[in-house]
Amino acid sequence: MGSINFEATAMFGSLSDIVGTKSGLALNEQRLRTLLARDEYGRFGEYLEFDDDDWVRIESVVYEDMVEFLLYSVGRLERPDNPMPVIGAYHKYKHDPKALELVYKISDGFTGFLNNALADPDLGRGDKIDPSPFMRKCHDEYGKLGLDIAYDLITSYAIQLEIKSSHFPAISEWKDTAELEDLFRSEGLTTLYGHFFDQRYIDYLHRNFDDIDRINWRKFEGLTGEYFYRQGFRVEIGPGRNDNGVDVRVWSADESPESPPAIIIQCKRQKDSVSKVVVKALYADVLDAKASSGLIVTTSKLAPGARNVCAVRRYPIEEAGRETLREWVGEMRKPGLGMAT
């Protein structure tokens, strides 16, 4: 078991580089420290106490654990602890002797497949190995169970490459790297991986949902627009400022662009309950726009008085509160590598 010597600032810089390459999401040192501190087992506490210019001696296996936990924390991996391929397959199939026998056969076969593929003189540095011939062979020889075991083993190998080596390219290659801090500080909505809101931010929020309270207000509007866009609606997000209280307008896909919106939305990223003043203002906007209904999307909830106004006066206004937002994020997330626990 080897060890690595770093200045603390270099250690965090190295972690940022690896996580950025593998996940497409760049994390600064403070964010790395924050995420590592969330490890429920407290494995990394001693390394978070060092100042930037302190020298850190860290076992390579602990460093790999940090990479693994960070990739899990940003949504790249489904589990914070990923077993070695044969070990994971053993635990999955240990109660089925026939399946377990296949695990060992297929594992040996995959090792041979990799050795032959790597010996191919046409294989260049950075080229990817296509495992589909091996998977077809497993299916032909052992049926669906063989294919399932092959898939499990190959996925586990891929995860270990993600965790253990900074030299292998990411399995899913991103065309750019998104700064995680932009989720909290930037009003920009332009992204290559989403219409209004970056997929990498969705995956991050799925794992760290309470951070939704701190995202930039404009990003919160983008998240709302992204959800309705993915539901098949035509969506228009307002200018952000001087929008007369309407943040998002939504039409059914088959509605004419000149028709009144089906829904107008007011976004409230706040801790306090949404007051009846907001509800009344939104109702006035619904009437003015000739919209079918209004929606308040909030990280909090409607105050009792606001709900009462809607009920008594029969305002066509609905609420998407905190738990609804959690469901939206869950629906839009892109599953990471591996099986969720």
C-alpha positions as CSV (number, residue, x, y, z in Angstrom):
1,M,0.0,0.0,0.0
2,G,1.6,3.2,-1.2
3,S,1.3,6.8,0.1
4,I,1.3,10.2,-1.5
5,N,2.8,13.4,-0.2
6,F,1.0,16.6,-1.1
7,E,0.8,20.2,0.0
8,A,-2.9,20.4,1.0
9,T,-3.7,22.9,-1.7
10,A,-2.1,20.5,-4.3
11,M,-4.1,17.6,-3.0
12,F,-7.4,19.5,-3.4
13,G,-6.3,20.7,-6.8
14,S,-5.6,17.1,-7.9
15,L,-9.0,16.0,-6.6
16,S,-10.7,18.8,-8.5
17,D,-8.9,17.9,-11.7
18,I,-9.9,14.2,-11.5
19,V,-13.5,14.8,-10.5
20,G,-13.9,17.5,-13.2
21,T,-12.6,15.1,-15.8
22,K,-14.8,12.2,-14.7
23,S,-18.0,14.1,-13.9
24,G,-17.8,17.3,-16.1
25,L,-18.2,19.3,-13.0
26,A,-15.4,21.5,-11.6
27,L,-15.3,21.9,-7.8
28,N,-13.3,24.5,-5.9
29,E,-11.4,23.7,-2.7
30,Q,-14.1,24.9,-0.4
31,R,-16.7,22.8,-2.1
32,L,-14.5,19.8,-2.0
33,R,-14.0,20.3,1.7
34,T,-17.7,20.7,2.2
35,L,-18.6,17.5,0.3
36,L,-15.9,15.4,2.0
37,A,-17.1,16.5,5.4
38,R,-20.5,15.0,4.5
39,D,-19.1,11.5,4.6
40,E,-21.3,9.7,7.2
41,Y,-18.3,7.7,8.4
42,G,-16.1,10.7,8.9
43,R,-13.2,9.0,7.0
44,F,-11.7,12.2,5.7
45,G,-11.9,14.5,8.8
46,E,-8.2,14.6,9.5
47,Y,-7.4,15.7,6.0
48,L,-9.8,18.6,6.2
49,E,-8.0,20.1,9.1
50,F,-4.8,21.0,7.1
51,D,-4.1,24.5,5.9
52,D,-3.3,25.0,2.2
53,D,0.5,25.1,2.7
54,D,0.6,22.1,5.2
55,W,2.1,18.9,3.9
56,V,-0.2,15.9,3.8
57,R,0.8,12.3,3.8
58,I,-2.2,10.2,2.6
59,E,-2.4,6.5,1.8
60,S,-3.3,5.9,-1.9
61,V,-6.3,3.9,-0.9
62,V,-7.7,6.8,1.1
63,Y,-7.1,9.1,-1.8
64,E,-9.0,6.7,-4.0
65,D,-11.8,6.6,-1.4
66,M,-11.9,10.4,-1.6
67,V,-12.3,10.3,-5.4
68,E,-15.0,7.7,-5.1
69,F,-16.9,9.6,-2.5
70,L,-16.7,12.8,-4.5
71,L,-17.9,11.2,-7.7
72,Y,-20.8,9.8,-5.7
73,S,-21.5,13.2,-4.2
74,V,-21.9,14.9,-7.6
75,G,-24.1,12.1,-9.0
76,R,-21.5,10.4,-11.2
77,L,-21.6,7.1,-9.2
78,E,-24.7,5.5,-7.7
79,R,-23.0,4.2,-4.6
80,P,-20.4,5.8,-2.2
81,D,-18.8,2.3,-1.9
82,N,-18.3,0.2,-5.0
83,P,-16.9,-3.3,-4.5
84,M,-14.3,-4.9,-6.8
85,P,-16.0,-6.7,-9.8
86,V,-15.8,-10.3,-8.7
87,I,-16.5,-9.4,-5.0
88,G,-19.6,-7.5,-6.0
89,A,-20.9,-10.3,-8.2
90,Y,-20.1,-12.9,-5.5
91,H,-22.4,-11.1,-3.0
92,K,-25.1,-10.7,-5.6
93,Y,-25.2,-14.3,-6.7
94,K,-23.7,-16.2,-3.7
95,H,-27.1,-17.9,-2.9
96,D,-27.3,-19.4,-6.4
97,P,-24.4,-21.9,-6.9
98,K,-25.0,-22.2,-10.7
99,A,-24.9,-18.4,-11.1
100,L,-21.8,-18.2,-8.9
101,E,-20.0,-20.7,-11.0
102,L,-20.8,-18.6,-14.1
103,V,-19.4,-15.5,-12.3
104,Y,-16.0,-17.1,-12.1
105,K,-16.1,-18.4,-15.7
106,I,-17.3,-15.1,-17.2
107,S,-14.8,-13.1,-15.1
108,D,-11.9,-15.3,-16.4
109,G,-13.3,-14.9,-19.9
110,F,-13.5,-11.1,-19.6
111,T,-9.9,-11.0,-18.5
112,G,-8.9,-12.9,-21.6
113,F,-11.0,-10.7,-23.7
114,L,-9.4,-7.5,-22.3
115,N,-5.8,-8.9,-22.8
116,N,-6.6,-9.8,-26.4
117,A,-8.2,-6.4,-27.1
118,L,-5.3,-4.5,-25.5
119,A,-2.8,-6.5,-27.6
120,D,-4.5,-5.3,-30.8
121,P,-1.9,-3.2,-32.7
122,D,-4.6,-1.0,-34.1
123,L,-5.7,0.1,-30.6
124,G,-4.5,3.7,-30.0
125,R,-4.1,5.5,-26.8
126,G,-7.5,6.8,-25.7
127,D,-9.4,4.4,-28.0
128,K,-12.3,2.7,-26.4
129,I,-12.8,-1.1,-26.2
130,D,-16.2,-2.3,-27.4
131,P,-17.4,-5.0,-25.0
132,S,-20.4,-6.0,-27.1
133,P,-18.7,-9.0,-28.8
134,F,-17.9,-10.4,-25.3
135,M,-21.4,-9.8,-24.1
136,R,-23.0,-11.5,-27.1
137,K,-20.7,-14.5,-26.5
138,C,-21.9,-14.7,-22.9
139,H,-25.5,-14.5,-24.0
140,D,-25.0,-17.2,-26.7
141,E,-23.3,-19.5,-24.3
142,Y,-25.1,-18.9,-21.0
143,G,-28.4,-17.1,-21.9
144,K,-29.8,-14.1,-20.1
145,L,-28.1,-14.9,-16.8
146,G,-24.8,-14.9,-18.6
147,L,-25.5,-11.6,-20.2
148,D,-26.6,-10.1,-16.8
149,I,-23.4,-11.3,-15.1
150,A,-21.3,-10.0,-18.0
151,Y,-23.0,-6.6,-17.7
152,D,-22.5,-6.5,-13.9
153,L,-18.8,-7.3,-14.2
154,I,-18.1,-4.9,-17.1
155,T,-19.9,-2.1,-15.2
156,S,-17.9,-2.8,-12.1
157,Y,-14.6,-2.7,-14.0
158,A,-15.6,0.6,-15.5
159,I,-16.4,2.0,-12.1
160,Q,-13.0,0.9,-10.7
161,L,-11.3,2.6,-13.7
162,E,-13.2,5.8,-12.9
163,I,-12.1,5.6,-9.2
164,K,-8.6,4.4,-9.4
165,S,-7.0,6.1,-12.3
166,S,-6.8,9.7,-13.5
167,H,-5.2,8.4,-16.7
168,F,-8.2,6.8,-18.2
169,P,-10.7,9.0,-19.9
170,A,-14.2,9.4,-18.5
171,I,-16.7,6.9,-19.8
172,S,-19.2,9.7,-20.6
173,E,-17.2,12.5,-22.2
174,W,-18.4,16.1,-21.7
175,K,-17.7,18.8,-24.2
176,D,-17.1,21.3,-21.5
177,T,-16.6,21.5,-17.7
178,A,-19.3,23.3,-15.7
179,E,-18.2,25.2,-12.6
180,L,-20.3,24.0,-9.7
181,E,-20.1,27.5,-8.1
182,D,-22.0,28.9,-11.1
183,L,-25.0,27.0,-9.8
184,F,-24.9,29.3,-6.8
185,R,-23.6,32.5,-8.2
186,S,-24.3,32.8,-11.9
187,E,-27.5,34.0,-13.5
188,G,-26.5,32.4,-16.8
189,L,-28.9,29.8,-18.3
190,T,-26.9,28.7,-21.4
191,T,-25.7,25.1,-21.4
192,L,-24.8,22.3,-23.8
193,Y,-26.5,19.7,-21.5
194,G,-30.0,21.0,-21.1
195,H,-32.4,23.6,-22.4
196,F,-32.5,26.0,-19.4
197,F,-30.6,24.1,-16.7
198,D,-27.5,22.0,-16.9
199,Q,-27.9,18.2,-16.5
200,R,-24.8,18.1,-14.2
201,Y,-26.5,20.5,-11.8
202,I,-29.6,18.3,-11.7
203,D,-27.5,15.3,-10.9
204,Y,-25.7,17.2,-8.2
205,L,-29.0,18.4,-6.6
206,H,-30.4,14.9,-6.7
207,R,-27.5,13.9,-4.3
208,N,-27.4,17.2,-2.4
209,F,-31.0,18.4,-2.5
210,D,-30.9,20.8,0.4
211,D,-28.4,22.9,-1.6
212,I,-31.4,24.0,-3.6
213,D,-32.0,26.7,-1.0
214,R,-28.7,28.4,-2.0
215,I,-28.8,28.2,-5.8
216,N,-28.9,31.4,-7.8
217,W,-32.5,32.7,-8.1
218,R,-32.2,32.8,-11.9
219,K,-31.0,29.2,-11.9
220,F,-34.1,28.3,-9.9
221,E,-36.2,29.8,-12.7
222,G,-34.1,27.8,-15.1
223,L,-34.7,24.6,-13.2
224,T,-38.5,25.2,-13.3
225,G,-38.4,25.9,-17.0
226,E,-36.3,22.8,-17.6
227,Y,-38.8,20.5,-15.9
228,F,-41.8,21.8,-18.0
229,Y,-39.7,21.7,-21.2
230,R,-38.9,18.1,-20.6
231,Q,-42.5,17.3,-20.0
232,G,-43.2,18.4,-23.6
233,F,-44.4,22.0,-23.0
234,R,-43.3,25.1,-24.9
235,V,-41.6,27.2,-22.3
236,E,-40.6,30.9,-22.2
237,I,-38.5,32.2,-19.3
238,G,-38.9,35.9,-18.6
239,P,-36.0,38.4,-18.5
240,G,-35.3,37.8,-14.8
241,R,-35.7,41.5,-13.9
242,N,-38.6,43.8,-14.6
243,D,-40.7,40.7,-15.6
244,N,-43.9,42.0,-13.9
245,G,-44.0,39.1,-11.5
246,V,-44.1,36.4,-14.1
247,D,-41.0,34.2,-14.2
248,V,-42.0,31.4,-16.6
249,R,-44.8,31.0,-19.2
250,V,-45.9,27.6,-20.3
251,W,-48.0,26.5,-23.4
252,S,-49.1,23.1,-24.5
253,A,-47.0,22.0,-27.4
254,D,-49.9,22.2,-29.9
255,E,-51.0,25.7,-28.8
256,S,-50.4,28.6,-31.1
257,P,-47.6,31.0,-30.0
258,E,-50.1,33.8,-30.1
259,S,-52.5,32.1,-27.7
260,P,-52.6,32.9,-23.9
261,P,-50.3,30.7,-21.8
262,A,-51.7,27.6,-20.2
263,I,-49.7,28.3,-17.0
264,I,-47.9,31.3,-15.7
265,I,-45.4,30.6,-13.0
266,Q,-44.0,32.6,-10.1
267,C,-40.7,31.1,-8.7
268,K,-39.9,31.7,-5.0
269,R,-36.6,30.3,-3.8
270,Q,-37.0,31.3,-0.1
271,K,-37.1,29.8,3.4
272,D,-40.2,31.7,4.5
273,S,-43.7,30.6,3.6
274,V,-45.2,32.3,0.5
275,S,-47.6,34.9,1.6
276,K,-51.1,35.6,0.3
277,V,-49.9,38.9,-1.2
278,V,-47.9,36.8,-3.7
279,V,-50.9,34.6,-4.4
280,K,-53.1,37.6,-5.0
281,A,-50.5,39.2,-7.3
282,L,-50.2,36.0,-9.3
283,Y,-54.0,35.8,-9.7
284,A,-54.0,39.3,-11.1
285,D,-51.3,38.2,-13.6
286,V,-53.3,35.1,-14.6
287,L,-56.3,37.4,-15.4
288,D,-54.2,39.9,-17.2
289,A,-52.5,37.2,-19.4
290,K,-55.8,35.3,-19.9
291,A,-53.9,32.2,-18.7
292,S,-55.7,29.0,-17.7
293,S,-53.9,28.8,-14.4
294,G,-51.1,30.0,-12.2
295,L,-48.4,28.0,-10.3
296,I,-46.1,29.0,-7.5
297,V,-42.9,27.0,-7.4
298,T,-41.1,27.4,-4.1
299,T,-38.4,25.8,-2.0
300,S,-40.8,26.5,1.0
301,K,-44.6,26.2,1.0
302,L,-47.7,28.4,0.8
303,A,-48.6,30.0,4.1
304,P,-52.0,28.9,5.6
305,G,-53.4,32.3,4.7
306,A,-52.3,32.0,1.1
307,R,-53.9,28.5,0.8
308,N,-57.1,29.8,2.4
309,V,-57.3,32.7,-0.1
310,C,-56.9,30.2,-3.0
311,A,-59.6,27.9,-1.6
312,V,-62.1,30.6,-0.6
313,R,-61.8,32.7,-3.7
314,R,-61.3,29.7,-6.0
315,Y,-58.2,31.0,-7.6
316,P,-56.9,28.7,-10.3
317,I,-53.5,28.6,-8.6
318,E,-51.5,25.5,-7.7
319,E,-48.5,25.0,-5.5
320,A,-45.3,23.1,-6.3
321,G,-43.5,23.0,-2.9
322,R,-40.3,21.5,-1.7
323,E,-41.2,17.9,-2.0
324,T,-42.6,18.4,-5.5
325,L,-39.2,20.0,-6.4
326,R,-37.4,16.9,-5.0
327,E,-39.6,14.7,-7.3
328,W,-38.9,16.9,-10.3
329,V,-35.1,16.6,-9.7
330,G,-35.5,12.9,-9.3
331,E,-37.3,12.5,-12.6
332,M,-34.8,14.6,-14.5
333,R,-31.6,13.1,-13.1
334,K,-29.3,11.0,-15.3
335,P,-28.5,7.8,-13.4
336,G,-24.8,7.4,-12.6
337,L,-22.5,4.3,-13.0
338,G,-23.5,1.3,-11.0
339,M,-26.5,0.1,-9.1
340,A,-28.1,2.3,-6.5
341,T,-28.1,1.0,-2.9
